[in-house]
Amino acid sequence: MGLLENKKLIIIGDRDGIPGQAIEECVKSIDGVEVVFSATECFV
């Protein structure tokens, strides 16, 4: 059993770092993970 199994996630990525969509693609392979919100923001 993994740390993120059967959890709901809010993902906030960084425009100059790792975008939210990339993080979302990585966690989709974990059973039971539901992404409720995913965004890429610019923190200046």
mmCIF entry with sequence, helices, sheets and N, C-alpha, C, O atoms, coordinates in Angstrom:
data_MODEL
# 
_entry.id   MODEL 
# 
_entity.id                         1 
_entity.type                       polymer 
_entity.pdbx_number_of_molecules   1 
# 
_entity_poly.entity_id                      1 
_entity_poly.type                           'polypeptide(L)' 
_entity_poly.nstd_linkage                   no 
_entity_poly.nstd_monomer                   no 
_entity_poly.pdbx_seq_one_letter_code       MGLLENKKLIIIGDRDGIPGQAIEECVKSIDGVEVVFSATECFV 
_entity_poly.pdbx_seq_one_letter_code_can   MGLLENKKLIIIGDRDGIPGQAIEECVKSIDGVEVVFSATECFV 
_entity_poly.pdbx_strand_id                 A 
# 
loop_
_entity_poly_seq.entity_id 
_entity_poly_seq.num 
_entity_poly_seq.mon_id 
_entity_poly_seq.hetero 
1 1  MET n 
1 2  GLY n 
1 3  LEU n 
1 4  LEU n 
1 5  GLU n 
1 6  ASN n 
1 7  LYS n 
1 8  LYS n 
1 9  LEU n 
1 10 ILE n 
1 11 ILE n 
1 12 ILE n 
1 13 GLY n 
1 14 ASP n 
1 15 ARG n 
1 16 ASP n 
1 17 GLY n 
1 18 ILE n 
1 19 PRO n 
1 20 GLY n 
1 21 GLN n 
1 22 ALA n 
1 23 ILE n 
1 24 GLU n 
1 25 GLU n 
1 26 CYS n 
1 27 VAL n 
1 28 LYS n 
1 29 SER n 
1 30 ILE n 
1 31 ASP n 
1 32 GLY n 
1 33 VAL n 
1 34 GLU n 
1 35 VAL n 
1 36 VAL n 
1 37 PHE n 
1 38 SER n 
1 39 ALA n 
1 40 THR n 
1 41 GLU n 
1 42 CYS n 
1 43 PHE n 
1 44 VAL n 
# 
_struct_asym.id          A 
_struct_asym.entity_id   1 
# 
_struct_conf.conf_type_id            HELX_P 
_struct_conf.id                      HELX_P1 
_struct_conf.pdbx_PDB_helix_id       AA1 
_struct_conf.beg_label_comp_id       GLY 
_struct_conf.beg_label_asym_id       A 
_struct_conf.beg_label_seq_id        20 
_struct_conf.pdbx_beg_PDB_ins_code   ? 
_struct_conf.end_label_comp_id       VAL 
_struct_conf.end_label_asym_id       A 
_struct_conf.end_label_seq_id        27 
_struct_conf.pdbx_end_PDB_ins_code   ? 
_struct_conf.beg_auth_comp_id        GLY 
_struct_conf.beg_auth_asym_id        A 
_struct_conf.beg_auth_seq_id         20 
_struct_conf.end_auth_comp_id        VAL 
_struct_conf.end_auth_asym_id        A 
_struct_conf.end_auth_seq_id         27 
_struct_conf.pdbx_PDB_helix_class    1 
_struct_conf.details                 ? 
_struct_conf.pdbx_PDB_helix_length   8 
# 
_struct_conf_type.id          HELX_P 
_struct_conf_type.criteria    ? 
_struct_conf_type.reference   ? 
# 
_struct_sheet.id               AA1 
_struct_sheet.type             ? 
_struct_sheet.number_strands   2 
_struct_sheet.details          ? 
# 
_struct_sheet_order.sheet_id     AA1 
_struct_sheet_order.range_id_1   1 
_struct_sheet_order.range_id_2   2 
_struct_sheet_order.offset       ? 
_struct_sheet_order.sense        parallel 
# 
loop_
_struct_sheet_range.sheet_id 
_struct_sheet_range.id 
_struct_sheet_range.beg_label_comp_id 
_struct_sheet_range.beg_label_asym_id 
_struct_sheet_range.beg_label_seq_id 
_struct_sheet_range.pdbx_beg_PDB_ins_code 
_struct_sheet_range.end_label_comp_id 
_struct_sheet_range.end_label_asym_id 
_struct_sheet_range.end_label_seq_id 
_struct_sheet_range.pdbx_end_PDB_ins_code 
_struct_sheet_range.beg_auth_comp_id 
_struct_sheet_range.beg_auth_asym_id 
_struct_sheet_range.beg_auth_seq_id 
_struct_sheet_range.end_auth_comp_id 
_struct_sheet_range.end_auth_asym_id 
_struct_sheet_range.end_auth_seq_id 
AA1 1 LYS A 8  ? ASP A 14 ? LYS A 8  ASP A 14 
AA1 2 GLU A 34 ? GLU A 41 ? GLU A 34 GLU A 41 
# 
loop_
_atom_site.group_PDB 
_atom_site.id 
_atom_site.type_symbol 
_atom_site.label_atom_id 
_atom_site.label_alt_id 
_atom_site.label_comp_id 
_atom_site.label_asym_id 
_atom_site.label_entity_id 
_atom_site.label_seq_id 
_atom_site.pdbx_PDB_ins_code 
_atom_site.Cartn_x 
_atom_site.Cartn_y 
_atom_site.Cartn_z 
_atom_site.occupancy 
_atom_site.B_iso_or_equiv 
_atom_site.pdbx_formal_charge 
_atom_site.auth_seq_id 
_atom_site.auth_comp_id 
_atom_site.auth_asym_id 
_atom_site.auth_atom_id 
_atom_site.pdbx_PDB_model_num 
ATOM 1   N N  . MET A 1 1  ? 0.852   -1.186 0.000   1.00 0.00 ? 1  MET A N  1 
ATOM 2   C CA . MET A 1 1  ? 0.000   0.000  0.000   1.00 0.00 ? 1  MET A CA 1 
ATOM 3   C C  . MET A 1 1  ? 0.888   1.236  0.000   1.00 0.00 ? 1  MET A C  1 
ATOM 4   O O  . MET A 1 1  ? 1.760   1.397  0.854   1.00 0.00 ? 1  MET A O  1 
ATOM 5   N N  . GLY A 1 2  ? 0.647   2.100  -0.973  1.00 0.00 ? 2  GLY A N  1 
ATOM 6   C CA . GLY A 1 2  ? 1.448   3.306  -1.116  1.00 0.00 ? 2  GLY A CA 1 
ATOM 7   C C  . GLY A 1 2  ? 0.881   4.482  -0.342  1.00 0.00 ? 2  GLY A C  1 
ATOM 8   O O  . GLY A 1 2  ? -0.241  4.428  0.163   1.00 0.00 ? 2  GLY A O  1 
ATOM 9   N N  . LEU A 1 3  ? 1.649   5.519  -0.255  1.00 0.00 ? 3  LEU A N  1 
ATOM 10  C CA . LEU A 1 3  ? 1.270   6.722  0.481   1.00 0.00 ? 3  LEU A CA 1 
ATOM 11  C C  . LEU A 1 3  ? 0.079   7.437  -0.152  1.00 0.00 ? 3  LEU A C  1 
ATOM 12  O O  . LEU A 1 3  ? -0.730  8.029  0.563   1.00 0.00 ? 3  LEU A O  1 
ATOM 13  N N  . LEU A 1 4  ? -0.044  7.394  -1.472  1.00 0.00 ? 4  LEU A N  1 
ATOM 14  C CA . LEU A 1 4  ? -1.091  8.137  -2.163  1.00 0.00 ? 4  LEU A CA 1 
ATOM 15  C C  . LEU A 1 4  ? -2.275  7.283  -2.604  1.00 0.00 ? 4  LEU A C  1 
ATOM 16  O O  . LEU A 1 4  ? -3.215  7.808  -3.200  1.00 0.00 ? 4  LEU A O  1 
ATOM 17  N N  . GLU A 1 5  ? -2.255  5.989  -2.327  1.00 0.00 ? 5  GLU A N  1 
ATOM 18  C CA . GLU A 1 5  ? -3.353  5.123  -2.757  1.00 0.00 ? 5  GLU A CA 1 
ATOM 19  C C  . GLU A 1 5  ? -4.663  5.547  -2.110  1.00 0.00 ? 5  GLU A C  1 
ATOM 20  O O  . GLU A 1 5  ? -4.714  5.851  -0.918  1.00 0.00 ? 5  GLU A O  1 
ATOM 21  N N  . ASN A 1 6  ? -5.728  5.561  -2.919  1.00 0.00 ? 6  ASN A N  1 
ATOM 22  C CA . ASN A 1 6  ? -7.081  5.891  -2.468  1.00 0.00 ? 6  ASN A CA 1 
ATOM 23  C C  . ASN A 1 6  ? -7.174  7.279  -1.841  1.00 0.00 ? 6  ASN A C  1 
ATOM 24  O O  . ASN A 1 6  ? -7.866  7.465  -0.840  1.00 0.00 ? 6  ASN A O  1 
ATOM 25  N N  . LYS A 1 7  ? -6.481  8.250  -2.423  1.00 0.00 ? 7  LYS A N  1 
ATOM 26  C CA . LYS A 1 7  ? -6.508  9.636  -1.943  1.00 0.00 ? 7  LYS A CA 1 
ATOM 27  C C  . LYS A 1 7  ? -7.035  10.555 -3.031  1.00 0.00 ? 7  LYS A C  1 
ATOM 28  O O  . LYS A 1 7  ? -7.009  10.210 -4.212  1.00 0.00 ? 7  LYS A O  1 
ATOM 29  N N  . LYS A 1 8  ? -7.514  11.728 -2.628  1.00 0.00 ? 8  LYS A N  1 
ATOM 30  C CA . LYS A 1 8  ? -7.899  12.790 -3.550  1.00 0.00 ? 8  LYS A CA 1 
ATOM 31  C C  . LYS A 1 8  ? -6.789  13.828 -3.511  1.00 0.00 ? 8  LYS A C  1 
ATOM 32  O O  . LYS A 1 8  ? -6.329  14.215 -2.436  1.00 0.00 ? 8  LYS A O  1 
ATOM 33  N N  . LEU A 1 9  ? -6.356  14.283 -4.698  1.00 0.00 ? 9  LEU A N  1 
ATOM 34  C CA . LEU A 1 9  ? -5.215  15.186 -4.773  1.00 0.00 ? 9  LEU A CA 1 
ATOM 35  C C  . LEU A 1 9  ? -5.581  16.527 -5.385  1.00 0.00 ? 9  LEU A C  1 
ATOM 36  O O  . LEU A 1 9  ? -6.410  16.618 -6.290  1.00 0.00 ? 9  LEU A O  1 
ATOM 37  N N  . ILE A 1 10 ? -4.938  17.562 -4.865  1.00 0.00 ? 10 ILE A N  1 
ATOM 38  C CA . ILE A 1 10 ? -4.947  18.892 -5.463  1.00 0.00 ? 10 ILE A CA 1 
ATOM 39  C C  . ILE A 1 10 ? -3.514  19.138 -5.901  1.00 0.00 ? 10 ILE A C  1 
ATOM 40  O O  . ILE A 1 10 ? -2.598  19.094 -5.080  1.00 0.00 ? 10 ILE A O  1 
ATOM 41  N N  . ILE A 1 11 ? -3.312  19.396 -7.180  1.00 0.00 ? 11 ILE A N  1 
ATOM 42  C CA . ILE A 1 11 ? -1.964  19.550 -7.733  1.00 0.00 ? 11 ILE A CA 1 
ATOM 43  C C  . ILE A 1 11 ? -1.783  20.983 -8.215  1.00 0.00 ? 11 ILE A C  1 
ATOM 44  O O  . ILE A 1 11 ? -2.569  21.482 -9.020  1.00 0.00 ? 11 ILE A O  1 
ATOM 45  N N  . ILE A 1 12 ? -0.739  21.640 -7.714  1.00 0.00 ? 12 ILE A N  1 
ATOM 46  C CA . ILE A 1 12 ? -0.399  22.988 -8.165  1.00 0.00 ? 12 ILE A CA 1 
ATOM 47  C C  . ILE A 1 12 ? 1.038   22.952 -8.665  1.00 0.00 ? 12 ILE A C  1 
ATOM 48  O O  . ILE A 1 12 ? 1.976   22.800 -7.882  1.00 0.00 ? 12 ILE A O  1 
ATOM 49  N N  . GLY A 1 13 ? 1.199   23.091 -9.962  1.00 0.00 ? 13 GLY A N  1 
ATOM 50  C CA . GLY A 1 13 ? 2.517   23.080 -10.569 1.00 0.00 ? 13 GLY A CA 1 
ATOM 51  C C  . GLY A 1 13 ? 3.038   24.493 -10.756 1.00 0.00 ? 13 GLY A C  1 
ATOM 52  O O  . GLY A 1 13 ? 2.324   25.470 -10.529 1.00 0.00 ? 13 GLY A O  1 
ATOM 53  N N  . ASP A 1 14 ? 4.284   24.587 -11.170 1.00 0.00 ? 14 ASP A N  1 
ATOM 54  C CA . ASP A 1 14 ? 4.952   25.869 -11.372 1.00 0.00 ? 14 ASP A CA 1 
ATOM 55  C C  . ASP A 1 14 ? 5.334   26.007 -12.839 1.00 0.00 ? 14 ASP A C  1 
ATOM 56  O O  . ASP A 1 14 ? 5.838   25.060 -13.443 1.00 0.00 ? 14 ASP A O  1 
ATOM 57  N N  . ARG A 1 15 ? 5.100   27.168 -13.405 1.00 0.00 ? 15 ARG A N  1 
ATOM 58  C CA . ARG A 1 15 ? 5.381   27.397 -14.824 1.00 0.00 ? 15 ARG A CA 1 
ATOM 59  C C  . ARG A 1 15 ? 6.866   27.209 -15.141 1.00 0.00 ? 15 ARG A C  1 
ATOM 60  O O  . ARG A 1 15 ? 7.204   26.646 -16.182 1.00 0.00 ? 15 ARG A O  1 
ATOM 61  N N  . ASP A 1 16 ? 7.748   27.668 -14.270 1.00 0.00 ? 16 ASP A N  1 
ATOM 62  C CA . ASP A 1 16 ? 9.190   27.547 -14.501 1.00 0.00 ? 16 ASP A CA 1 
ATOM 63  C C  . ASP A 1 16 ? 9.774   26.265 -13.918 1.00 0.00 ? 16 ASP A C  1 
ATOM 64  O O  . ASP A 1 16 ? 10.963  25.996 -14.086 1.00 0.00 ? 16 ASP A O  1 
ATOM 65  N N  . GLY A 1 17 ? 8.957   25.480 -13.240 1.00 0.00 ? 17 GLY A N  1 
ATOM 66  C CA . GLY A 1 17 ? 9.412   24.225 -12.647 1.00 0.00 ? 17 GLY A CA 1 
ATOM 67  C C  . GLY A 1 17 ? 8.717   23.053 -13.298 1.00 0.00 ? 17 GLY A C  1 
ATOM 68  O O  . GLY A 1 17 ? 8.873   22.813 -14.496 1.00 0.00 ? 17 GLY A O  1 
ATOM 69  N N  . ILE A 1 18 ? 7.949   22.325 -12.510 1.00 0.00 ? 18 ILE A N  1 
ATOM 70  C CA . ILE A 1 18 ? 7.222   21.159 -13.020 1.00 0.00 ? 18 ILE A CA 1 
ATOM 71  C C  . ILE A 1 18 ? 5.749   21.546 -13.183 1.00 0.00 ? 18 ILE A C  1 
ATOM 72  O O  . ILE A 1 18 ? 5.098   21.895 -12.198 1.00 0.00 ? 18 ILE A O  1 
ATOM 73  N N  . PRO A 1 19 ? 5.213   21.491 -14.407 1.00 0.00 ? 19 PRO A N  1 
ATOM 74  C CA . PRO A 1 19 ? 3.809   21.842 -14.637 1.00 0.00 ? 19 PRO A CA 1 
ATOM 75  C C  . PRO A 1 19 ? 2.854   20.857 -13.959 1.00 0.00 ? 19 PRO A C  1 
ATOM 76  O O  . PRO A 1 19 ? 3.181   19.685 -13.774 1.00 0.00 ? 19 PRO A O  1 
ATOM 77  N N  . GLY A 1 20 ? 1.678   21.348 -13.595 1.00 0.00 ? 20 GLY A N  1 
ATOM 78  C CA . GLY A 1 20 ? 0.674   20.507 -12.951 1.00 0.00 ? 20 GLY A CA 1 
ATOM 79  C C  . GLY A 1 20 ? 0.276   19.308 -13.781 1.00 0.00 ? 20 GLY A C  1 
ATOM 80  O O  . GLY A 1 20 ? 0.037   18.229 -13.238 1.00 0.00 ? 20 GLY A O  1 
ATOM 81  N N  . GLN A 1 21 ? 0.201   19.479 -15.094 1.00 0.00 ? 21 GLN A N  1 
ATOM 82  C CA . GLN A 1 21 ? -0.192  18.371 -15.973 1.00 0.00 ? 21 GLN A CA 1 
ATOM 83  C C  . GLN A 1 21 ? 0.831   17.232 -15.927 1.00 0.00 ? 21 GLN A C  1 
ATOM 84  O O  . GLN A 1 21 ? 0.457   16.063 -16.020 1.00 0.00 ? 21 GLN A O  1 
ATOM 85  N N  . ALA A 1 22 ? 2.105   17.563 -15.787 1.00 0.00 ? 22 ALA A N  1 
ATOM 86  C CA . ALA A 1 22 ? 3.144   16.529 -15.715 1.00 0.00 ? 22 ALA A CA 1 
ATOM 87  C C  . ALA A 1 22 ? 3.017   15.733 -14.418 1.00 0.00 ? 22 ALA A C  1 
ATOM 88  O O  . ALA A 1 22 ? 3.167   14.511 -14.427 1.00 0.00 ? 22 ALA A O  1 
ATOM 89  N N  . ILE A 1 23 ? 2.746   16.406 -13.317 1.00 0.00 ? 23 ILE A N  1 
ATOM 90  C CA . ILE A 1 23 ? 2.554   15.727 -12.031 1.00 0.00 ? 23 ILE A CA 1 
ATOM 91  C C  . ILE A 1 23 ? 1.313   14.844 -12.099 1.00 0.00 ? 23 ILE A C  1 
ATOM 92  O O  . ILE A 1 23 ? 1.311   13.721 -11.595 1.00 0.00 ? 23 ILE A O  1 
ATOM 93  N N  . GLU A 1 24 ? 0.257   15.360 -12.728 1.00 0.00 ? 24 GLU A N  1 
ATOM 94  C CA . GLU A 1 24 ? -0.986  14.600 -12.863 1.00 0.00 ? 24 GLU A CA 1 
ATOM 95  C C  . GLU A 1 24 ? -0.763  13.310 -13.646 1.00 0.00 ? 24 GLU A C  1 
ATOM 96  O O  . GLU A 1 24 ? -1.285  12.261 -13.268 1.00 0.00 ? 24 GLU A O  1 
ATOM 97  N N  . GLU A 1 25 ? -0.002  13.375 -14.718 1.00 0.00 ? 25 GLU A N  1 
ATOM 98  C CA . GLU A 1 25 ? 0.282   12.171 -15.511 1.00 0.00 ? 25 GLU A CA 1 
ATOM 99  C C  . GLU A 1 25 ? 1.050   11.131 -14.682 1.00 0.00 ? 25 GLU A C  1 
ATOM 100 O O  . GLU A 1 25 ? 0.831   9.930  -14.838 1.00 0.00 ? 25 GLU A O  1 
ATOM 101 N N  . CYS A 1 26 ? 1.934   11.586 -13.816 1.00 0.00 ? 26 CYS A N  1 
ATOM 102 C CA . CYS A 1 26 ? 2.715   10.658 -12.990 1.00 0.00 ? 26 CYS A CA 1 
ATOM 103 C C  . CYS A 1 26 ? 1.850   9.947  -11.950 1.00 0.00 ? 26 CYS A C  1 
ATOM 104 O O  . CYS A 1 26 ? 2.040   8.755  -11.706 1.00 0.00 ? 26 CYS A O  1 
ATOM 105 N N  . VAL A 1 27 ? 0.913   10.653 -11.340 1.00 0.00 ? 27 VAL A N  1 
ATOM 106 C CA . VAL A 1 27 ? 0.118   10.037 -10.277 1.00 0.00 ? 27 VAL A CA 1 
ATOM 107 C C  . VAL A 1 27 ? -1.051  9.218  -10.813 1.00 0.00 ? 27 VAL A C  1 
ATOM 108 O O  . VAL A 1 27 ? -1.669  8.471  -10.054 1.00 0.00 ? 27 VAL A O  1 
ATOM 109 N N  . LYS A 1 28 ? -1.369  9.338  -12.095 1.00 0.00 ? 28 LYS A N  1 
ATOM 110 C CA . LYS A 1 28 ? -2.469  8.557  -12.673 1.00 0.00 ? 28 LYS A CA 1 
ATOM 111 C C  . LYS A 1 28 ? -2.204  7.053  -12.617 1.00 0.00 ? 28 LYS A C  1 
ATOM 112 O O  . LYS A 1 28 ? -3.142  6.258  -12.670 1.00 0.00 ? 28 LYS A O  1 
ATOM 113 N N  . SER A 1 29 ? -0.954  6.665  -12.513 1.00 0.00 ? 29 SER A N  1 
ATOM 114 C CA . SER A 1 29 ? -0.620  5.240  -12.485 1.00 0.00 ? 29 SER A CA 1 
ATOM 115 C C  . SER A 1 29 ? -0.853  4.599  -11.113 1.00 0.00 ? 29 SER A C  1 
ATOM 116 O O  . SER A 1 29 ? -0.748  3.380  -10.982 1.00 0.00 ? 29 SER A O  1 
ATOM 117 N N  . ILE A 1 30 ? -1.167  5.397  -10.096 1.00 0.00 ? 30 ILE A N  1 
ATOM 118 C CA . ILE A 1 30 ? -1.394  4.878  -8.746  1.00 0.00 ? 30 ILE A CA 1 
ATOM 119 C C  . ILE A 1 30 ? -2.876  4.530  -8.601  1.00 0.00 ? 30 ILE A C  1 
ATOM 120 O O  . ILE A 1 30 ? -3.745  5.338  -8.926  1.00 0.00 ? 30 ILE A O  1 
ATOM 121 N N  . ASP A 1 31 ? -3.155  3.320  -8.111  1.00 0.00 ? 31 ASP A N  1 
ATOM 122 C CA . ASP A 1 31 ? -4.541  2.854  -7.959  1.00 0.00 ? 31 ASP A CA 1 
ATOM 123 C C  . ASP A 1 31 ? -5.306  3.714  -6.957  1.00 0.00 ? 31 ASP A C  1 
ATOM 124 O O  . ASP A 1 31 ? -4.815  4.001  -5.865  1.00 0.00 ? 31 ASP A O  1 
ATOM 125 N N  . GLY A 1 32 ? -6.506  4.118  -7.341  1.00 0.00 ? 32 GLY A N  1 
ATOM 126 C CA . GLY A 1 32 ? -7.400  4.819  -6.437  1.00 0.00 ? 32 GLY A CA 1 
ATOM 127 C C  . GLY A 1 32 ? -7.162  6.305  -6.298  1.00 0.00 ? 32 GLY A C  1 
ATOM 128 O O  . GLY A 1 32 ? -7.883  6.962  -5.547  1.00 0.00 ? 32 GLY A O  1 
ATOM 129 N N  . VAL A 1 33 ? -6.187  6.863  -6.983  1.00 0.00 ? 33 VAL A N  1 
ATOM 130 C CA . VAL A 1 33 ? -5.918  8.294  -6.888  1.00 0.00 ? 33 VAL A CA 1 
ATOM 131 C C  . VAL A 1 33 ? -6.918  9.067  -7.742  1.00 0.00 ? 33 VAL A C  1 
ATOM 132 O O  . VAL A 1 33 ? -7.141  8.740  -8.907  1.00 0.00 ? 33 VAL A O  1 
ATOM 133 N N  . GLU A 1 34 ? -7.514  10.094 -7.146  1.00 0.00 ? 34 GLU A N  1 
ATOM 134 C CA . GLU A 1 34 ? -8.440  10.958 -7.866  1.00 0.00 ? 34 GLU A CA 1 
ATOM 135 C C  . GLU A 1 34 ? -7.893  12.382 -7.821  1.00 0.00 ? 34 GLU A C  1 
ATOM 136 O O  . GLU A 1 34 ? -7.717  12.944 -6.740  1.00 0.00 ? 34 GLU A O  1 
ATOM 137 N N  . VAL A 1 35 ? -7.627  12.963 -8.976  1.00 0.00 ? 35 VAL A N  1 
ATOM 138 C CA . VAL A 1 35 ? -7.151  14.346 -9.059  1.00 0.00 ? 35 VAL A CA 1 
ATOM 139 C C  . VAL A 1 35 ? -8.392  15.234 -9.151  1.00 0.00 ? 35 VAL A C  1 
ATOM 140 O O  . VAL A 1 35 ? -9.110  15.212 -10.151 1.00 0.00 ? 35 VAL A O  1 
ATOM 141 N N  . VAL A 1 36 ? -8.639  16.022 -8.088  1.00 0.00 ? 36 VAL A N  1 
ATOM 142 C CA . VAL A 1 36 ? -9.818  16.878 -8.073  1.00 0.00 ? 36 VAL A CA 1 
ATOM 143 C C  . VAL A 1 36 ? -9.521  18.259 -8.652  1.00 0.00 ? 36 VAL A C  1 
ATOM 144 O O  . VAL A 1 36 ? -10.434 18.944 -9.111  1.00 0.00 ? 36 VAL A O  1 
ATOM 145 N N  . PHE A 1 37 ? -8.258  18.674 -8.635  1.00 0.00 ? 37 PHE A N  1 
ATOM 146 C CA . PHE A 1 37 ? -7.890  19.970 -9.192  1.00 0.00 ? 37 PHE A CA 1 
ATOM 147 C C  . PHE A 1 37 ? -6.420  19.908 -9.608  1.00 0.00 ? 37 PHE A C  1 
ATOM 148 O O  . PHE A 1 37 ? -5.576  19.406 -8.866  1.00 0.00 ? 37 PHE A O  1 
ATOM 149 N N  . SER A 1 38 ? -6.129  20.418 -10.794 1.00 0.00 ? 38 SER A N  1 
ATOM 150 C CA . SER A 1 38 ? -4.758  20.479 -11.290 1.00 0.00 ? 38 SER A CA 1 
ATOM 151 C C  . SER A 1 38 ? -4.576  21.788 -12.038 1.00 0.00 ? 38 SER A C  1 
ATOM 152 O O  . SER A 1 38 ? -5.367  22.122 -12.921 1.00 0.00 ? 38 SER A O  1 
ATOM 153 N N  . ALA A 1 39 ? -3.530  22.532 -11.682 1.00 0.00 ? 39 ALA A N  1 
ATOM 154 C CA . ALA A 1 39 ? -3.272  23.818 -12.332 1.00 0.00 ? 39 ALA A CA 1 
ATOM 155 C C  . ALA A 1 39 ? -1.783  24.074 -12.387 1.00 0.00 ? 39 ALA A C  1 
ATOM 156 O O  . ALA A 1 39 ? -1.006  23.512 -11.614 1.00 0.00 ? 39 ALA A O  1 
ATOM 157 N N  . THR A 1 40 ? -1.399  24.932 -13.316 1.00 0.00 ? 40 THR A N  1 
ATOM 158 C CA . THR A 1 40 ? -0.022  25.409 -13.408 1.00 0.00 ? 40 THR A CA 1 
ATOM 159 C C  . THR A 1 40 ? -0.055  26.916 -13.211 1.00 0.00 ? 40 THR A C  1 
ATOM 160 O O  . THR A 1 40 ? -0.718  27.631 -13.962 1.00 0.00 ? 40 THR A O  1 
ATOM 161 N N  . GLU A 1 41 ? 0.652   27.392 -12.209 1.00 0.00 ? 41 GLU A N  1 
ATOM 162 C CA . GLU A 1 41 ? 0.641   28.805 -11.856 1.00 0.00 ? 41 GLU A CA 1 
ATOM 163 C C  . GLU A 1 41 ? 2.017   29.417 -12.094 1.00 0.00 ? 41 GLU A C  1 
ATOM 164 O O  . GLU A 1 41 ? 3.014   28.707 -12.223 1.00 0.00 ? 41 GLU A O  1 
ATOM 165 N N  . CYS A 1 42 ? 2.052   30.742 -12.148 1.00 0.00 ? 42 CYS A N  1 
ATOM 166 C CA . CYS A 1 42 ? 3.309   31.479 -12.288 1.00 0.00 ? 42 CYS A CA 1 
ATOM 167 C C  . CYS A 1 42 ? 3.546   32.237 -10.992 1.00 0.00 ? 42 CYS A C  1 
ATOM 168 O O  . CYS A 1 42 ? 2.838   33.197 -10.690 1.00 0.00 ? 42 CYS A O  1 
ATOM 169 N N  . PHE A 1 43 ? 4.539   31.808 -10.230 1.00 0.00 ? 43 PHE A N  1 
ATOM 170 C CA . PHE A 1 43 ? 4.873   32.457 -8.964  1.00 0.00 ? 43 PHE A CA 1 
ATOM 171 C C  . PHE A 1 43 ? 6.049   33.391 -9.187  1.00 0.00 ? 43 PHE A C  1 
ATOM 172 O O  . PHE A 1 43 ? 7.172   32.950 -9.429  1.00 0.00 ? 43 PHE A O  1 
ATOM 173 N N  . VAL A 1 44 ? 5.778   34.687 -9.103  1.00 0.00 ? 44 VAL A N  1 
ATOM 174 C CA . VAL A 1 44 ? 6.823   35.674 -9.335  1.00 0.00 ? 44 VAL A CA 1 
ATOM 175 C C  . VAL A 1 44 ? 7.139   36.406 -8.061  1.00 0.00 ? 44 VAL A C  1 
ATOM 176 O O  . VAL A 1 44 ? 8.000   37.286 -8.051  1.00 0.00 ? 44 VAL A O  1 
# 
